[in-house]
Amino acid sequence: ENKPVVEQLAEFNKIIDDLANIDVSLEDEDKAFHLLCVLPRSLENFKDVLFYGKEGTITLDEVQSALGAKELTKLRDLKVDDSG
């Protein structure tokens, strides 16, 4: 809960790479689902939007891109609050 999302993504990607190194393969949609499941409670609404707001399958890249965009927005909002 206290780690930045960027750090959590890096740890998740390392685990995925470690699994691949021991010949454990996961479908891209499964990776996306696992990533969404391990996100902190503070992102519960965000997870719901990604789970239920999209038709069809969701990819790991889509989840990671959305998380990155959310983090950038959060940082921008913090800078605006600090300066204003």
Backbone torsions as a table, in degrees:
resi	resn	phi	psi	omega
1	GLU	NA	-32.4	-174.9
2	ASN	-91.9	-11.0	-178.8
3	LYS	-81.9	144.3	174.8
4	PRO	-63.1	149.6	-178.5
5	VAL	-59.3	-37.5	-179.6
6	VAL	-60.4	-41.0	178.7
7	GLU	-67.7	-40.4	178.0
8	GLN	-63.6	-40.7	177.9
9	LEU	-62.9	-41.6	179.6
10	ALA	-62.6	-43.0	178.6
11	GLU	-64.9	-42.1	179.4
12	PHE	-62.1	-46.6	179.9
13	ASN	-63.1	-34.6	177.0
14	LYS	-65.2	-42.1	178.2
15	ILE	-62.7	-43.6	178.0
16	ILE	-60.6	-42.8	178.1
17	ASP	-64.5	-41.7	178.4
18	ASP	-61.6	-41.4	177.7
19	LEU	-63.5	-41.5	178.7
20	ALA	-63.3	-35.8	179.5
21	ASN	-66.1	-23.7	177.1
22	ILE	-105.4	23.3	174.6
23	ASP	64.2	32.0	171.6
24	VAL	-99.2	117.5	-178.8
25	SER	-110.3	138.9	177.4
26	LEU	-122.6	143.7	174.0
27	GLU	-65.9	151.7	-178.7
28	ASP	-59.2	-40.5	179.3
29	GLU	-64.5	-35.9	177.2
30	ASP	-66.0	-40.1	177.2
31	LYS	-61.6	-44.9	179.4
32	ALA	-61.0	-44.2	179.7
33	PHE	-61.9	-45.1	179.2
34	HIS	-62.9	-41.0	178.4
35	LEU	-62.0	-45.9	179.0
36	LEU	-61.8	-34.9	-178.5
37	CYS	-69.6	-27.8	-176.8
38	VAL	-95.0	-1.0	178.0
39	LEU	-68.4	151.5	-177.6
40	PRO	-66.6	161.8	179.9
41	ARG	-58.6	-29.4	-178.9
42	SER	-62.7	-17.1	179.4
43	LEU	-105.3	21.1	-176.4
44	GLU	-57.6	-46.0	178.9
45	ASN	-64.3	-39.4	177.5
46	PHE	-60.1	-44.7	178.6
47	LYS	-61.4	-43.5	179.9
48	ASP	-60.0	-42.3	179.5
49	VAL	-61.6	-43.5	-179.5
50	LEU	-71.3	-37.3	178.9
51	PHE	-65.7	-50.3	-167.7
52	TYR	-107.6	-12.0	-175.4
53	GLY	-88.7	-0.4	-176.3
54	LYS	-123.3	134.6	175.1
55	GLU	-83.7	144.8	179.0
56	GLY	82.0	-159.0	-176.6
57	THR	-86.9	158.3	176.7
58	ILE	-116.3	142.4	-177.5
59	THR	-104.7	161.2	177.4
60	LEU	-61.7	-40.6	179.0
61	ASP	-60.5	-39.6	179.1
62	GLU	-64.2	-42.2	179.7
63	VAL	-66.1	-46.4	-179.0
64	GLN	-65.4	-38.6	177.7
65	SER	-64.8	-43.6	179.5
66	ALA	-64.5	-39.9	177.3
67	LEU	-64.5	-41.8	177.9
68	GLY	-61.8	-44.1	178.8
69	ALA	-63.6	-39.7	178.8
70	LYS	-64.1	-42.1	178.8
71	GLU	-63.8	-42.4	178.9
72	LEU	-62.6	-41.3	178.0
73	THR	-63.4	-42.6	179.6
74	LYS	-62.0	-45.3	179.4
75	LEU	-64.6	-40.8	178.4
76	ARG	-62.5	-43.7	179.3
77	ASP	-63.3	-37.4	177.3
78	LEU	-64.6	-40.2	-180.0
79	LYS	-66.7	-39.2	178.2
80	VAL	-64.3	-43.1	178.7
81	ASP	-63.2	-39.8	-179.3
82	ASP	-67.3	-36.3	-174.7
83	SER	-90.0	-16.0	-170.6
84	GLY	-111.7	NA	NA
